Amino acid sequence: MTSEVVENEFEFYSKAEKYWKDVPATVDGMLGGYGHISSIDINSSRKFLQRFLWDGPNRTGTTRALDCGAGIGRITKRLLLPLFKTVDMVDVTEDFLTKAKSYLGEEGRRVRNYFCCGLQDFSPEPNSYDVIWIQWVIGHLTDNHLSDFLKRCRAGLRPNGIVVIKDNMAQEGVIMDDVDSSVCRDLDVVRKIIRRAGLHLLAEERQENFPDEIYHVYTLAMR
């Protein structure tokens, strides 16, 4: 539980904000020096996501997606804009969202909103999104804030919409990273928080072909 490793909630959030303000607004900066894994990541995410976009009675729509912890728009540009008519982006670092406007190029015209906000304070517009994509950012929320945010995401989904979390998972328990002021939870802890938010898991997949030295990364779809 984050309550066991986060001593001061205000400091936990403010330290993370400060950390990201000093990170270069590049793909390599977004990925902590692992920019070379971006294509592997995107290709796996596309395959995972497309299984929900196939034809069928419960098919997830392709009208609008939300990119949470969007940074400069790496996922918006390469995963979401090719699949959805419009995308909204939310990130706590204003400089990243400013950079996104040039990084996204012409296709960036289909980004409707750039929300500068921490996810603990952000509420997706109700009944608006086919997919809410949350990648490498849940570690910046306490358990309670993550559960509450997921509840708001649930309300933000259109019929047959899904919420997707893709993130590092610890082997056991909750591990604090003092450098960027984040936590890494194990899969069981994340599943419990998902259930607490009133969502149920539809699919779960471990990312393959990532460097051995980094945490295992899992993608989880829910509604």
Disulfide bonds with the S-S distance in Angstrom:
none
